[in-house]
Every structure is written in structure tokens, then in C-alpha cells.
């Protein structure tokens, strides 16, 4: 992920394109601040704030060189408070769809590959989490839980969709709606033991995919009797299938390394939006890279002949 490849103008274009497909929010019946600035601009500023780890004020100051009119600091914060995590989730899905369309690659003979996983982002105050250990961490509620469904289109790894929840939300609860949104197809859906759920495996199978989810086994080593779990364990125990999970799972580390694992926000709702926007930025960087390769091919279609 190259942060410098993501330009504010392109971010704004993608935000406008995405929000044009969404229903317009109804006017506030209780009054309040007028909606002078469009949601695409607010979404773009929030994305830039996450991209560069800016404060609210720093994000607006940076955007002065790219946009002629900007909201005041209080207006920008007020508009963000009315954003829901669903907006950021839809932004991730929209860019993921564009990545698949841009690669123009058909599904391989064995089908597509998806990986489901969960992670967390701290917010409000990150310092206590650096000192607490073991069960003490369970008392800390200042983190956002993210469940993500990641995929691969050609050689490109990206986030298909993601969902945010409060601290210690079940991975199954976050991923289940994302699996239900998957189009029917064939291939594998991989996951660790945290996704050992009959409902998860049933949804995957109903979509036409094969579950490769690691199965929990109790200490008594009682044999697994459920045919669906037996089938899932068989695929999860096959190295050529399950080892591919690390290829896509590394996206979490990429996001946290480039954009930090801490969200500089004090309110849970905005922290959830910001955590999801980091995965949207990852998708934007992938899309920009694909567009750059396409542009280079258009300019130098016969580059191979020159090399010879």
C-alpha cells in the first residue's frame, strides 16, 4: 500500500461516484446545521485524515490546497457524527467491485478465494493497552472490532467488505451478513477456528462455495459427527488450500503498519467509521495501481518490441 499514490482529487471522485448510488438522506426535521457541503466532501476529508494520521484541524488545513470551499472545524465534526458505519462499509464494497471489474479476469477453474478474519483498532486512549496483560485486557472497552471478508482478483488482494462493531463483538456475528451478500459462485472461503459455526458453513455452502474453516476439537477428542464440519476440516487440513489464507490475511498487517492500529478519536461511532475507512483506503491504493498499469499500457503498447 503506497499512501502517496492516493490523491485527494481521485478520492473525491470515488466518493461522489459511490454516494450517487445511495439514497439521499432526509432533511433533519429538528433543524440543526444546514447541509451546505456534500457528503462526498466530508467522506473525502475523513479519508485524508486517516491516510495521513491528521487531527481534525490538520486535515482541514491540508485540504485547503485541494478544495476551494471547506467546512469549519465544528461543522466538519458535526457532519461526521451523523455518518454511520454503513456508509464506510458501502464505500469499501463499491471500490472492491471496481477492482474486480478493472482486473477483467475470469474466475480460475477452481473458483475464487475468500478469507474471513477479524481484528481490532484501539481508540480514545491507547496507552493502557500497552501495559495490561491477560484477563486485564478484557476490562478495556476502548477498541473497535472489525470483521472483514478479503478476496483476490488475479494477483490483486483487496477487501470485499467489512463490518464494524463494539469491543469483543463475535467474529461470527460480524462476518455472517457479509457472507450473505456474496454473489453465488464457486471456490473456497477460508477462516480460522473463530469461525467454526454451523451457520457460517451453511451460508458458505448455500452460496456454492466450499468452507475451509478450522474446526475446534475438545480435550476429550470426541470425533466430529456433523458432515458439514467434517467436510470443512478436510479442506482446512489440506495445505495447498488453507495455506493460501496467509496471502490475504496479511492485508491487516499492511493496513496497521501504514495507517496505525490506533484511531485518534474519542467517540465510538466515529472510531468505527474511521477504522472502516482504512480498509477503503487500502482498496483505493489497489485500484489506483491497476489504473496506473492500464494507463502505462495505453501509452507504451509496444514496449516489449523495443526491448528486443
C-alpha positions, -999 to 999 in steps of 0.1 A, spaced: 0 0 0 15 33 -11 -1 63 7 15 88 -18 -4 72 -47 -37 82 -32 -46 117 -44 -74 139 -29 -89 145 -63 -93 108 -70 -106 101 -36 -133 128 -41 -142 113 -75 -147 79 -60 -167 93 -30 -190 112 -53 -194 81 -76 -203 59 -46 -227 83 -29 -245 90 -62 -257 53 -59 -270 58 -24 -304 73 -14 -302 110 -4 -305 114 34 -338 131 45 -335 166 59 -332 170 96 -367 175 110 -353 190 142 -334 217 123 -297 219 131 -268 229 108 -277 232 71 -261 207 47 -240 232 29 -213 207 20 -220 174 2 -214 141 19 -187 132 -7 -165 161 5 -169 151 42 -161 115 33 -130 126 14 -117 148 42 -122 119 67 -103 96 44 -74 120 41 -74 124 78 -70 86 82 -45 84 54 -21 109 70 -30 104 106 -41 141 109 -61 157 136 -94 173 126 -78 207 123 -48 194 104 -70 175 79 -89 207 71 -57 227 67 -42 201 43 -74 201 22 -72 239 17 -48 234 -12 -71 209 -29 -107 221 -24 -119 258 -28 -145 256 0 -143 237 32 -165 234 63 -155 249 96 -140 227 122 -172 224 142 -192 218 111 -169 191 99 -171 173 133 -209 177 135 -213 161 100 -191 132 109 -212 125 139 -242 119 115 -222 94 95 -229 57 101 -205 28 97 -228 16 69 -216 45 47 -179 34 51 -188 -2 47 -206 6 14 -176 26 3 -153 -4 8 -177 -27 -12 -180 -1 -40 -143 1 -46 -139 -36 -43 -164 -41 -71 -144 -16 -92 -112 -36 -86 -128 -68 -98 -142 -50 -129 -108 -33 -136 -88 -65 -135 -112 -81 -160 -101 -116 -150 -123 -146 -151 -125 -168 -121 -99 -196 -123 -110 -232 -130 -111 -239 -92 -131 -208 -84 -125 -177 -63 -108 -175 -29 -121 -155 1 -107 -152 36 -126 -141 66 -109 -127 96 -113 -102 125 -91 -76 141 -93 -46 164 -83 -9 165 -78 9 197 -93 44 201 -97 72 227 -65 63 247 -41 37 236 -16 38 265 -34 15 290 -35 -13 264 3 -13 263 6 -22 299 -23 -45 307 -19 -83 301 -40 -114 302 -75 -110 316 -69 -74 324 -73 -65 288 -108 -79 289 -117 -49 311 -107 -24 284 -136 -14 262 -119 13 241 -113 -6 209 -133 -12 177 -138 -47 164 -136 -52 126 -147 -83 107 -135 -84 71 -140 -106 41 -110 -104 19 -106 -117 -17 -82 -120 -46 -88 -109 -82 -59 -121 -103 -28 -111 -84 -46 -83 -65 -56 -87 -29 -84 -65 -16 -112 -62 9 -145 -74 -4 -165 -59 25 -160 -52 62 -182 -45 92 -175 -28 125 -188 -35 160 -180 -26 196 -153 -42 217 -153 -80 218 -181 -85 192 -182 -121 180 -164 -127 147 -193 -148 136 -218 -120 142 -198 -96 121 -190 -119 92 -224 -136 88 -241 -106 70 -210 -102 47 -213 -138 36 -250 -134 28 -241 -106 5 -216 -127 -16 -228 -135 -51 -232 -171 -59 -201 -188 -73 -176 -215 -66 -143 -217 -48 -132 -217 -12 -139 -195 19 -112 -198 45 -113 -190 82 -97 -199 115 -113 -216 145 -131 -184 155 -155 -191 125 -163 -227 135 -200 -221 132 -226 -243 116 -245 -212 104 -214 -198 88 -206 -231 70 -242 -235 59 -242 -200 44 -210 -206 25 -223 -239 11 -256 -223 1 -236 -197 -20 -219 -225 -39 -185 -222 -21 -166 -248 -1 -159 -239 36 -123 -244 47 -127 -234 83 -105 -249 110 -127 -269 134 -124 -267 172 -119 -301 189 -124 -306 226 -99 -321 250 -117 -354 251 -110 -358 213 -146 -368 206 -149 -374 169 -167 -348 148 -201 -360 137 -216 -331 117 -209 -339 80 -205 -302 72 -179 -297 98 -161 -329 87 -160 -315 52 -147 -282 63 -120 -298 84 -109 -318 54 -103 -287 33 -87 -268 63 -63 -297 68 -52 -296 31 -21 -273 30 -25 -262 -7 -59 -248 2 -56 -235 38 -21 -221 34 -34 -195 10 -51 -178 40 -18 -161 49 -16 -145 14 -48 -124 20 -47 -123 58 -15 -101 56 -37 -72 45 -45 -65 82 -8 -61 89 -4 -39 59 -32 -15 70 -19 -13 106 17 -8 96 9 20 71 -21 37 89 -15 26 126 -36 4 148 -49 33 168 -77 57 158 -73 92 172 -109 96 180 -128 98 213 -163 87 202 -171 50 194 -193 57 164 -167 79 146 -140 55 155 -159 27 138 -162 49 106 -125 57 107 -115 21 112 -135 10 82 -122 39 61 -87 25 65 -97 -6 46 -114 16 20 -81 34 15 -64 0 10 -88 -7 -18 -83 27 -33 -45 21 -34 -51 -12 -52 -75 5 -77 -51 33 -84 -23 8 -90 -44 -10 -115 -54 22 -133 -17 33 -134 -8 0 -151 -36 4 -176 -25 39 -184 11 28 -189 0 1 -213 -20 26 -234 10 49 -237 35 21 -244 16 -7 -261 47 -19 -280 72 -16 -252 81 -53 -255 92 -49 -291 116 -20 -281 133 -42 -255 141 -68 -281 
